Amino acid sequence: MENNSKSALKIRQVIASTMVFMILGSQIQLFISTKEKEIAKASIQENVVQEQQIAEHYERNIETTARSESERKLETEVVYKTIDEITISKNMDLTIRTGISKEDFKKLMKNLKPDTSGFFYKNSDIIYDLCEEYQLNEIFFCGLIAAESGWNITKSHRAKCNYISMMSKGKMIQFASEKAGLEAAAKLLHNKYLTPGGAYYKGKTLSSVQKIFCPNSSTWVGLVYGCMKQVVK
């Protein structure tokens, strides 16, 4: 009888142990399953966030690109003055452009009556581009050339392609072509006369340039300005 009781007790213990293991096993499985779900959920959320960030980045790029294209378009849509809107004065800043288009500048040069030799119209593209590159007023540049070389470009200036009487050791400098001579003139004016810190800089007006360019003349400013007025007459 005692042996039977012991056997029954062992059976119950085994059954109880089995049930405990089963319960623990199910709880562990439930824990693992919950953990996997949490990991999966976190992964999904992370993917969603990444997708949102990518979408926002893409939208920002589109917006930036669109804005850049718009800004570039505005930059290219320059509003030019008309020929009739050109203004000059004896005390004007010689580094400020006229504000007219190249097409209108060419028209201005084509209709320039004093230019009987056709020099200014022939070189109008070069003159306009040089004034743009070296920040020179186009009317001033043409007026200075006319004042120094004459409207017909005197023989000595024409032969040396030297249009504003640039000198070296008491002699006029020789240039290889009309373009080379015009560019040398524009570069000299910009670098030496009209840029603060330049070797001959005294200011940006005709009287300021005259102090070094033609210091012994009391008529130079009037001569250059007179030629400038003929350009826009």
C-alpha positions in Angstrom: 0.0 0.0 0.0 2.8 2.4 0.9 4.6 1.5 -2.4 1.5 2.4 -4.3 1.3 5.7 -2.6 4.9 6.5 -3.4 4.3 5.6 -7.0 1.2 7.7 -7.3 3.2 10.7 -5.7 6.0 10.3 -8.2 3.5 10.2 -11.1 1.9 13.4 -9.8 5.3 15.0 -9.5 6.2 14.0 -13.0 2.9 15.3 -14.3 3.3 18.6 -12.3 6.8 19.0 -13.6 5.7 18.4 -17.1 2.9 20.9 -16.8 5.4 23.4 -15.3 7.7 22.9 -18.3 4.8 23.2 -20.7 3.6 26.4 -19.1 7.2 27.8 -19.0 7.6 26.7 -22.6 4.4 28.4 -23.7 5.4 31.6 -21.8 8.9 31.6 -23.4 7.3 31.0 -26.8 4.9 33.8 -26.1 7.7 36.1 -25.0 9.8 35.3 -28.1 6.7 35.8 -30.3 6.0 39.2 -28.7 9.6 40.2 -29.0 9.7 39.2 -32.6 6.5 41.2 -33.2 8.1 44.2 -31.4 11.2 43.9 -33.5 9.2 43.6 -36.7 7.1 46.6 -35.7 10.2 48.6 -34.9 11.7 47.6 -38.2 8.5 48.6 -40.1 8.5 52.0 -38.2 12.1 52.5 -39.0 11.5 51.8 -42.7 8.6 54.2 -42.7 10.7 56.9 -41.2 13.5 56.3 -43.7 11.0 56.4 -46.6 9.6 59.7 -45.2 13.1 61.1 -44.9 13.9 60.1 -48.5 10.7 61.6 -49.7 11.4 64.8 -47.8 14.9 64.9 -49.2 13.7 64.3 -52.7 11.1 67.1 -52.3 13.7 69.5 -51.0 16.0 68.7 -53.9 13.1 69.3 -56.4 12.3 72.6 -54.6 16.0 73.6 -54.6 16.4 72.7 -58.3 13.3 74.5 -59.2 14.4 77.6 -57.3 17.9 77.4 -58.8 16.4 77.2 -62.3 14.1 80.1 -61.5 17.0 82.2 -60.2 19.1 81.4 -63.3 16.2 82.4 -65.5 15.9 85.7 -63.7 19.6 86.2 -64.0 19.5 85.7 -67.8 16.4 88.0 -68.2 18.4 91.2 -68.0 16.3 94.4 -68.5 18.3 96.7 -70.7 17.9 100.5 -71.2 17.0 101.9 -74.5 19.5 104.2 -76.4 17.3 107.2 -75.6 17.7 106.4 -71.9 21.6 106.7 -71.9 22.8 109.5 -69.7 26.2 111.0 -69.4 27.8 113.8 -67.4 31.2 115.4 -67.0 31.4 114.0 -63.4 30.0 110.6 -64.1 31.4 107.3 -62.7 33.4 105.9 -65.7 33.1 102.4 -64.5 29.3 102.3 -64.7 28.0 100.8 -68.0 25.4 102.4 -70.2 22.9 99.6 -69.5 22.0 99.1 -73.2 22.2 95.7 -75.0 25.0 94.9 -77.4 22.4 95.0 -80.2 21.5 98.6 -79.4 25.2 99.5 -78.9 25.9 98.2 -82.4 23.0 100.4 -83.7 24.4 103.4 -81.9 27.8 102.8 -83.5 26.3 102.2 -86.9 24.5 105.6 -86.7 27.6 107.4 -85.3 28.0 110.2 -87.9 31.5 111.3 -86.9 32.8 107.7 -87.5 33.4 108.3 -91.2 36.1 105.6 -91.3 33.7 103.0 -89.9 36.2 102.0 -87.2 33.8 102.1 -84.3 31.1 100.2 -85.9 33.5 97.6 -87.3 34.8 97.0 -83.7 31.5 97.5 -81.9 31.4 93.9 -80.8 34.9 94.0 -79.4 34.4 97.4 -77.7 31.1 96.3 -76.0 32.7 93.0 -74.8 35.8 94.7 -73.5 33.7 97.3 -71.6 31.7 94.5 -70.0 34.9 92.6 -69.1 36.8 95.6 -67.7 33.9 97.6 -66.3 34.1 100.6 -68.5 31.4 102.9 -69.7 31.0 102.3 -73.4 30.5 106.0 -74.2 33.5 107.0 -72.2 35.7 104.4 -73.9 34.6 105.5 -77.4 34.9 109.2 -76.5 38.5 108.7 -75.2 39.5 106.8 -78.4 38.0 109.6 -80.5 39.8 112.3 -78.4 43.2 110.6 -78.6 43.0 109.1 -82.2 40.5 111.3 -83.9 37.2 110.0 -85.3 39.0 108.8 -88.4 41.8 107.3 -86.4 45.0 109.1 -87.4 47.6 107.3 -89.4 50.1 106.9 -86.5 47.5 105.4 -84.2 46.1 103.2 -86.9 49.5 101.8 -87.9 50.4 100.9 -84.3 46.8 99.8 -83.3 47.3 102.1 -80.4 44.1 104.1 -79.9 44.5 106.0 -76.6 48.2 107.0 -77.1 49.8 104.5 -74.7 53.5 105.3 -74.4 56.7 103.5 -73.4 60.0 105.3 -73.1 58.6 108.3 -75.0 57.3 106.2 -77.9 53.9 104.9 -78.8 53.5 101.2 -78.1 52.9 98.9 -81.1 50.2 96.3 -80.9 49.6 93.4 -83.3 45.9 94.0 -84.1 43.0 96.2 -83.6 41.6 93.8 -81.0 44.9 93.6 -79.1 45.2 97.4 -79.0 41.7 97.9 -77.8 42.0 95.3 -75.1 45.3 96.8 -73.9 43.6 100.2 -73.6 40.6 98.7 -71.7 42.9 96.7 -69.4 45.1 99.7 -68.7 42.2 102.0 -67.8 40.6 99.3 -65.6 43.7 98.1 -63.8 45.7 101.3 -63.4 43.3 104.2 -63.5 39.8 103.2 -62.4 40.4 100.5 -59.7 41.2 101.5 -56.1 44.7 100.5 -55.5 45.7 100.9 -59.1 49.0 102.6 -59.8 47.3 105.7 -61.3 44.0 105.7 -59.4 42.8 109.1 -58.3 39.1 108.5 -58.7 36.5 107.4 -61.2 35.7 110.6 -63.1 37.3 112.3 -66.1 39.1 114.9 -64.0 40.5 112.1 -61.8 41.9 110.2 -64.8 43.2 113.4 -66.4 45.5 114.0 -63.3 47.8 111.2 -64.5 46.7 110.4 -68.0 47.2 113.9 -69.3 48.4 116.1 -66.4 49.6 119.1 -68.3 46.4 119.7 -70.3 43.6 122.0 -69.2 41.4 121.0 -72.2 41.6 117.2 -72.0 38.4 116.7 -69.9 36.4 119.0 -72.2 37.8 117.3 -75.3 36.9 113.8 -74.1 33.5 114.8 -72.9 32.8 116.6 -76.1 33.5 113.4 -78.0 31.3 111.5 -75.6 28.4 113.9 -76.3 28.8 113.3 -80.0 28.3 109.5 -79.5 24.9 110.0 -77.9 23.8 113.1 -79.9 
